[in-house]
Amino acid sequence: MTSDPTTDTIVRVAARGDGVTADGRHAAFTAPGDTLAADGSVTHGPHHQTPPCVHFPTCGGCQLQHLDDESYSAFVTDRIASALDGQGLSAPIRTPHISPVRSRRRATLHAEAKGGRITLGFTAEKAHLIVDIKECWILDPRLFALVAPLRTLLKRLNFRRRADIHLTLADQGADILITGFAPEGLPAAEALTRFCEEHGIARVAFDDGLGPETRWEPDAVAITLGGVPVPLPPASFLQATPDGEAALTAAVLEAIGTPATVADLFAGLGTFTLAIPAKVYAAEGARDALTALKAAAHRLQRPVFPEHRDLYRRPLTVAELDRFDAVVIDPPRSGAREQAGALAASKTPVIVYVSCNPASFARDAKELCDAGWRIDWIQPVGQFLWSTHVELAAKFVR
């Protein structure tokens, strides 16, 4: 029996989410094992699942709900392997750790007032259209429960434009920052107070272009990191899920072993700093985050030495890096090009690179490997379930 020459089988999913055949044909919303006909029609295979959410694929919050667990996990691994291959590198890649459904504790929704109604949700894929979400399979239910009440609140606040709503689950409850809008007047203040009291809101702040202004915060808002409560500035960066944070932290602690001194670069609020049982130098360029970390460490007398330092303009030197038994680095999506050269030349025994962008990670890894470092292992972490966004922790040794 011969195969049909007019059809092709999807063999993998590309970085942007399209299925790809062996000869390079792309097809949106296909899974490995699907069959692509010459006319573009698709016959679903064994790894194509029915997307659980009614908003898929219009909503841009997810791109890959049509993949089953096996093929989604393979996509996460392939994203990293392909980025490494593009730099002529390879490495042992562990089984991905995937966060469960409805576990996102941080998200940015978009709101728009039009035609007398409030639309609130994620934007459509590659568009400015806001999808008015009625359900969500990625948000923590405590955050999703606020979506309908927020629509009502915005109407009562006389909201008549477009704004972003940043939601975060803090220790005290939901932390809300609304950017692009700020309400005025006593009726708005009363409506906001009623909303916060009724829904147990931890904090609400507005930023209409001059910086966040807190309108409700009955108790100081904090987030526990490494067992330590840390003051939480509005819309601060956190790992997307507690589950993903735990997986990345476990990988960092495994990789560094039992060092006496550690440098944590791009330390943020201290996700890894406060989990490391050693003396930790923490470098961070965002003043609010560094101040929060400093206050938390000082209160509990932890051996943390924070420094406000822009690692793009003033990366650590080789001499500075050589003082540490291990270096942990967790840069933004653009990577750590400015720091990578000194890291490559340093004599620190181990480097742990945490990344939210396989492409910039592979670029920096190339510089390290060219200088004699080796990738011992990579732990992929899929915190952004069903998205093309992939994170990882990698251990480098000489």
C-alpha positions in Angstrom: 0.0 0.0 0.0 1.4 3.4 -0.9 0.9 6.7 0.8 -1.2 9.4 -0.8 1.2 11.9 -2.5 -1.3 14.7 -2.2 -1.2 14.7 1.6 1.5 15.5 4.2 1.7 14.7 7.8 2.4 17.4 10.5 5.6 16.3 12.2 6.2 19.2 14.6 4.9 22.6 15.9 7.0 25.6 15.0 8.0 28.4 17.4 4.9 30.5 16.6 2.5 27.6 17.0 1.9 26.5 13.4 2.1 22.8 12.5 4.9 22.0 10.0 5.2 19.1 7.6 8.5 17.3 6.8 8.8 19.4 3.6 8.2 22.7 5.4 4.5 23.4 4.8 2.9 25.3 7.6 -0.7 25.0 8.8 -2.3 26.9 11.7 -3.9 25.0 14.6 -2.6 21.6 13.6 -0.9 19.0 15.8 1.8 16.4 15.1 0.0 13.4 13.4 -2.6 15.6 11.6 -2.8 15.2 7.9 -2.6 18.2 5.6 -4.1 17.8 2.1 -3.0 19.7 -1.0 -6.1 22.0 -0.8 -5.1 23.0 2.8 -7.8 20.9 4.5 -6.7 19.1 7.7 -7.6 15.6 9.0 -7.0 15.5 12.8 -4.6 12.8 14.1 -4.1 11.2 17.6 -2.5 14.3 19.2 -5.1 16.8 18.2 -7.5 17.4 21.2 -10.7 19.4 21.3 -9.8 22.8 22.8 -11.5 23.1 26.2 -12.2 26.9 26.0 -15.0 28.4 24.0 -12.8 31.4 23.2 -10.1 29.4 21.4 -8.7 30.2 18.9 -9.9 33.8 18.8 -8.5 34.7 22.2 -4.8 35.4 22.2 -4.3 34.1 25.7 -3.7 30.6 24.4 -2.3 29.5 21.0 -2.0 25.7 21.5 -5.1 24.4 23.2 -5.5 22.0 20.3 -2.4 20.0 21.3 -2.7 17.0 23.7 -0.4 16.9 26.7 2.2 14.7 25.0 2.5 17.0 21.9 2.5 20.2 24.0 5.3 18.8 26.2 7.2 17.9 23.0 6.7 21.5 21.7 8.2 22.9 24.8 11.3 20.7 24.4 11.6 21.4 20.7 11.5 25.2 21.2 14.6 24.9 23.3 16.4 22.3 21.2 15.7 24.3 18.0 17.1 27.5 19.6 20.2 25.6 20.6 20.6 24.0 17.2 20.5 27.4 15.6 23.6 28.3 17.5 25.3 24.9 16.8 24.7 23.7 20.3 23.0 20.7 22.0 22.4 19.7 25.6 20.6 17.1 27.7 17.0 18.4 28.0 14.9 17.1 30.9 11.2 16.3 30.7 9.3 19.6 30.8 7.5 20.7 33.9 4.1 21.9 32.9 1.9 24.0 35.2 -1.7 22.8 35.5 -4.8 24.5 34.2 -6.3 27.5 36.0 -3.0 28.2 37.9 -1.9 31.6 36.6 -1.6 34.1 39.4 -0.5 37.0 37.2 -2.1 38.3 34.0 -2.8 41.6 32.1 -6.3 42.0 30.8 -7.6 44.8 28.5 -10.8 46.8 28.9 -12.6 48.9 26.4 -15.8 51.0 26.7 -17.9 51.0 23.5 -21.5 51.1 22.7 -22.6 51.4 26.3 -20.9 48.2 27.4 -17.5 47.2 28.8 -15.5 44.6 27.1 -12.8 42.9 29.3 -10.4 40.1 28.4 -7.3 39.2 26.5 -6.6 40.6 23.0 -7.2 38.4 20.0 -4.1 36.8 18.5 -2.1 39.4 16.5 -4.9 42.0 16.8 -6.1 44.8 19.0 -9.6 43.4 19.3 -10.4 42.5 22.9 -12.1 39.1 23.4 -14.8 39.6 26.1 -14.0 36.4 28.1 -16.8 34.4 29.7 -14.5 31.6 30.9 -10.8 31.1 31.2 -8.8 27.8 31.6 -5.5 29.5 32.5 -6.4 32.1 35.1 -6.5 31.1 38.8 -10.3 31.0 39.6 -9.9 33.7 42.2 -8.7 36.1 39.5 -11.3 35.0 37.0 -14.0 35.5 39.5 -13.2 39.2 39.4 -13.7 39.6 35.7 -17.5 40.2 35.7 -17.4 42.4 38.8 -14.7 44.5 37.2 -16.9 45.1 34.2 -19.6 46.4 36.5 -17.1 48.5 38.5 -15.7 50.2 35.4 -19.2 51.1 34.3 -19.8 52.7 37.7 -16.5 54.6 37.5 -17.7 56.2 34.2 -15.0 54.4 32.3 -15.1 55.6 28.6 -11.8 54.6 27.1 -9.4 51.7 26.8 -7.2 50.6 29.7 -5.0 47.7 30.9 -5.9 45.8 34.1 -3.0 44.0 35.7 -4.1 41.3 38.1 -1.8 39.6 40.6 -2.6 37.2 43.5 -0.8 38.4 46.6 -0.7 36.9 50.0 -3.6 39.2 51.1 -5.7 38.6 47.9 -6.1 40.1 44.5 -3.8 43.1 43.7 -5.2 45.2 40.8 -3.4 48.0 38.9 -5.4 49.8 36.2 -3.3 51.7 33.7 -4.6 54.3 31.3 -7.4 55.5 33.4 -8.1 57.0 36.9 -11.6 57.7 38.3 -12.6 61.0 39.9 -15.2 62.1 42.3 -16.9 60.9 45.4 -19.4 58.5 43.7 -16.4 56.7 42.1 -14.5 56.5 45.4 -17.6 55.0 47.1 -18.2 52.5 44.2 -14.5 51.4 44.4 -14.7 50.9 48.2 -17.8 48.8 47.9 -16.2 46.7 45.2 -13.1 46.1 47.3 -15.0 45.3 50.5 -17.4 42.9 48.7 -14.6 41.0 46.9 -11.8 41.0 49.5 -9.4 43.0 47.3 -5.9 43.4 48.7 -5.1 46.6 46.7 -6.3 48.8 43.9 -4.1 51.3 42.2 -4.5 53.5 39.1 -1.9 54.9 36.8 -3.1 57.5 34.3 0.5 58.2 33.2 2.1 59.7 36.3 2.8 56.5 38.2 0.6 54.2 40.3 -1.6 55.8 42.8 -3.0 53.5 45.5 -6.7 54.0 46.2 -7.3 50.9 48.4 -4.8 48.9 50.6 -6.2 48.1 54.1 -3.1 46.0 54.9 0.4 46.1 53.4 0.5 43.9 50.3 3.2 41.2 50.2 4.1 38.0 48.4 5.9 35.1 50.1 9.1 34.1 48.3 11.4 31.5 49.7 9.3 31.4 52.8 9.8 35.2 53.3 7.0 37.8 53.0 8.2 40.5 50.6 6.5 43.8 50.1 4.9 43.8 46.6 5.0 47.0 44.5 2.1 47.3 42.1 2.4 45.2 38.9 5.7 43.7 40.0 7.2 40.8 38.1 6.5 37.4 39.5 6.8 34.0 38.0 3.4 33.3 36.3 2.4 30.4 38.5 3.4 29.3 42.0 3.9 25.8 40.5 6.3 27.1 37.9 8.1 29.2 40.5 8.6 26.1 42.6 10.0 24.1 39.6 12.5 26.8 38.7 13.6 27.3 42.3 14.1 23.6 42.7 16.2 23.5 39.6 18.3 26.5 40.8 18.9 24.9 44.2 19.8 21.6 42.6 22.3 23.2 40.2 24.2 25.4 42.7 24.6 22.6 45.3 25.9 23.9 48.7 27.8 27.1 48.0 28.9 29.6 50.6 28.4 32.6 48.4 26.1 33.2 45.4 25.5 36.1 43.1 21.9 36.5 42.0 21.8 38.7 38.9 18.5 40.3 37.8 17.3 39.3 41.3 13.9 41.1 41.2 11.9 40.7 44.4 14.1 37.8 45.4 12.4 34.7 44.0 15.8 32.8 44.1 17.7 35.1 46.4 15.5 34.3 49.4 15.4 30.5 48.6 19.2 30.1 48.6 20.6 29.0 52.0 23.9 31.0 51.6 25.2 34.5 51.5 23.7 36.1 48.4 24.7 39.2 46.5 21.5 40.4 44.7 21.8 42.8 41.8 18.7 44.4 40.4 18.0 47.5 38.3 14.4 48.2 39.4 14.5 50.3 42.5 11.1 49.3 43.8 11.9 45.6 43.6 15.3 46.0 45.2 13.9 48.1 48.0 11.3 45.4 48.7 13.9 42.7 48.7 16.2 44.7 51.0 13.3 45.3 53.5 12.3 41.6 53.6 15.9 40.4 54.0 16.7 43.0 56.7 13.5 42.2 58.7 14.5 38.5 59.0 18.2 39.2 59.2 18.9 37.1 56.1 22.5 37.3 54.7 21.5 39.1 51.6 23.5 42.0 50.1 21.3 43.9 47.6 22.8 46.4 45.1 20.9 48.7 42.8 22.7 48.0 39.6 21.8 48.2 35.9 23.4 45.1 34.6 23.1 46.3 31.0 25.1 49.4 31.6 27.3 48.1 34.4 27.6 44.3 34.3 29.7 42.5 36.9 33.3 42.2 36.0 35.3 39.0 35.9 37.0 39.9 39.1 33.7 40.4 40.8 32.2 37.2 39.5 35.2 35.2 40.6 34.4 35.9 44.2 31.3 33.6 44.1 30.9 29.9 44.4 27.9 30.1 42.0 26.1 32.6 39.8 22.4 32.6 39.2 21.2 34.9 36.3 17.5 35.4 35.3 17.5 38.2 32.7 14.5 39.6 30.8 13.5 38.3 27.4 16.3 40.2 25.7 18.8 38.0 27.6 22.2 39.0 29.1 24.4 39.8 26.2 26.2 42.6 28.1 26.9 40.2 31.1 27.6 37.0 29.1 31.2 37.9 28.2 32.4 38.4 31.8 30.5 35.2 32.8 32.2 33.3 30.1 35.6 34.4 31.3 34.9 33.9 35.0 36.2 31.2 37.3 33.0 30.6 39.2 32.4 26.9 39.4 28.7 26.9 38.3 26.4 29.2 36.4 22.6 28.8 36.5 20.8 30.6 33.7 17.1 31.0 34.1 15.4 32.2 30.8 12.0 33.1 29.5 13.3 33.2 25.9 15.0 30.2 24.3 16.4 32.3 21.5 18.3 34.8 23.7 19.3 32.0 26.0 20.9 30.1 23.1 22.7 33.2 22.0 24.3 33.7 25.4 24.9 30.0 25.9 26.9 30.0 22.7 29.3 32.7 24.2 29.7 30.6 27.3 30.3 27.3 25.5 32.8 29.0 23.1 34.8 29.9 26.2 34.9 26.3 27.5 31.6 26.0 29.5 29.3 23.1 29.0 25.6 22.8 29.5 25.1 20.1 32.1 21.3 20.0 31.8 18.3 22.1 31.0 15.0 21.9 32.8 12.1 23.3 30.7 9.2 24.8 32.5 5.9 25.5 30.8 4.2 28.1 33.1 2.2 29.7 30.3 0.1 26.6 29.5 -1.0 26.3 25.9 1.1 29.3 24.8 4.2 29.5 22.7 6.1 31.1 25.7 8.7 28.7 27.2 10.9 29.1 30.2 13.9 27.1 31.4 16.7 26.7 33.9 20.1 25.5 32.7 23.2 24.5 34.6 26.6 25.4 33.1 29.9 23.8 34.3 33.4 23.7 33.0 
